[in-house]
């Protein structure tokens, strides 16, 4: 049956206030901000935006403030690229969330996030009728797990693939608390830092033997594919029988790494949507597309800048 959407992305939509600075302040220090921009953001919203730009029929489920200025900007930015906004929920209790992002001249960033209305998304905001409209469900970076759990259970029951890119808001809650959610997903896209934190690895070094040792517990939960993004080193693609590091694209200059993981997820979803295949060789192509979209994103300022259109994707990678 034809679906209304290739993907529905569920999570936070925020406003990013992005400051470009020379250096990060030290204790009791003050830094001049020569460049300040206000942009729509939020991990799941960024991925939804990128998915739409690269050609996928995309909708977003998240909660924003009711008719507030920042919420109106989020809607306007989505509508400018014809991303479906009919599934968005509204809060009269909290305003649209904000994230302050400071980026120094080397591209190193600091993020201070106020979730606001985003974290009020509840299980009551998730219903089967909406979830069943999608070929793929994507979940990302929301502290409140309840809507993720419900969406994943609905999708799993109807054999809709579920992809989770948790972010630290989920990972910091600990393995035991998020285990139930993990048991209902098919593909886990997780950063190196998140992976190490999840398994309490003290030396902060991701090594192949460590990957082999730790991923077995995730596969026992029912996860079929694990992808560990490692920035400049690329991304690990892992199933229960095989693990391979897929190299990133060459980047001339890194301007801003904000949103790189969100862009990677969009690229991966784009490839996965073509055939919904769990074949390792097919998944390698999807990871390469993810690396390409992320590599394009980090060469410009802002989480949604530099995203290529479908016609601009280099499929010869």
SEFITI-907721 format. One record per residue (C-alpha): residue in one letter; y, z, x. Coordinates in steps of 0.05 Angstrom, whole numbers, plus 5000, padded with zeros to 4 digits. Example, Ala and Ser with C-alpha at 12.3 -4.5 7.8 and 13.67 -1.06 7.14 Angstrom:
// residues 2
A491051565246 S497951435273 
//
This chain:
// residues 317
X500050005000 X506949825026 X510950435046 X518450525034 X519450765105 X516250645173 X518251355192 X521351975161 X524552435213 X525053165194 X529253685230 X536453845248 X542753425239 X548553735277 X555353545305 X555553505381 X562153695414 X561253375483 X565553605542 X565553195606 X567253665664 X567453675740 X562954285747 X559954845705 X563755505706 X561256105744 X561956825719 X568956995692 X571156275707 X575155755669 X574155005671 X578954455651 X575953955601 X579053265612 X574552905562 X572253185495 X568552775442 X565752945374 X559252595357 X553652655307 X547352965337 X541253405327 X534553215356 X531052945294 X537452605271 X538252275339 X531152015337 X532151755266 X538551405287 X535151075346 X529050875304 X533650515256 X537550175312 X531149885342 X528849605276 X524850125237 X525650285163 X527851005172 X529751605130 X531952305150 X530352985118 X534753555140 X540054025112 X547553975122 X553554335092 X555554125022 X561253635026 X564153925090 X567753505141 X562353495194 X556853365143 X560852785116 X561252495187 X553652545195 X552652175129 X557851645148 X554651515216 X547751435184 X550450975130 X554050535181 X547250315207 X543950305137 X539550915152 X536951205087 X540551855069 X537751985000 X532852515024 X538052955058 X538953655030 X545354055022 X547154785031 X552855144995 X551455765038 X552455505108 X556654955140 X553854385180 X551354615248 X554754485314 X552554415386 X557354475445 X554954045503 X557954095572 X556153555623 X558253575697 X559352975742 X552052975765 X549652925692 X547253655690 X548353935620 X548954595583 X548054635508 X550255195461 X547655065390 X549555375323 X544355125273 X548355295211 X545654945149 X540254585190 X535855205197 X536255335121 X531654745108 X525755075073 X518854905049 X521854814979 X525854235007 X519453865025 X515553504970 X509553044969 X513152474934 X517952404992 X512852505048 X508251975018 X513751445025 X512751425101 X507751095148 X509351625201 X512252325197 X516252575256 X518153305265 X523053565317 X526754195340 X527854665282 X527155415289 X524755505218 X517555265219 X516155295144 X518554595126 X514754305186 X508354655166 X508754405094 X510553695114 X504853665164 X499753925114 X501853405062 X501652845112 X494953055140 X491853095071 X494052375059 X492152125129 X499351985149 X500152065225 X504452665245 X508352675311 X511553325335 X516953365389 X517954115385 X523854275430 X524954975457 X526955255389 X519655175369 X516355305436 X519955955449 X516556255387 X510056275427 X503255955423 X500356425372 X506056325322 X506155565326 X498555475330 X498055335256 X503154785259 X499854485321 X493154455286 X495953975234 X499253455279 X496352835312 X501052705370 X504853215411 X510852975451 X513053555495 X517553615556 X515053875623 X519254505614 X516654625544 X509454525566 X510155025624 X513655535579 X508355455524 X502855645573 X507056145612 X506355795678 X510356215728 X511355735786 X514555195742 X510554635772 X506654125731 X500453915769 X494653485746 X489554045751 X494154485709 X494753945656 X487153865653 X486354615647 X491454735592 X490854135546 X483654295526 X486154855480 X490854365446 X485353855435 X480954395405 X486354495352 X485453775331 X491253445367 X489152735387 X494552535437 X499152935483 X505152635518 X508753055570 X515552765589 X517852925660 X524552595667 X525152205732 X517652205743 X515951875676 X511252125622 X503952355622 X499552035568 X493452455555 X487552435508 X481152845510 X478052375562 X483752095603 X490552255632 X495451775664 X502651825688 X506851255662 X512851115708 X519951085681 X524450485685 X529350425743 X536150695726 X542350505765 X546451115747 X545051725703 X551151885662 X548452375609 X541352605596 X543152895527 X538452585476 X533752265527 X527652595496 X529952395426 X530751675449 X523851695482 X520751925416 X524151345379 X521450835428 X514451125423 X514851125347 X517150395348 X510950185387 X506150635348 X508650365282 X506249665300 X498849835291 X498150605285 X492950545340 X490351135381 X487250675432 X489450905502 X491750215525 X495950115462 X498950805471 X500950635542 X505250075516 X508550555467 X510051045523 X513150485565 X517650295506 X519451035501 X521251055575 X525450425566 X529450695507 X530551365542 X532651015607 X537750595568 X540451215533 X541851625596 X546351085626 X551751225575 X555351855548 X552352145484 X545452215454 X546251585412 X549651135462 X546050595501 X540350515450 X538349785450 X536949375388 X530049095376 X532248425405 X534548765469 X528049145484 X524648885547 X517348815526 X515248555595 X514949265624 
//
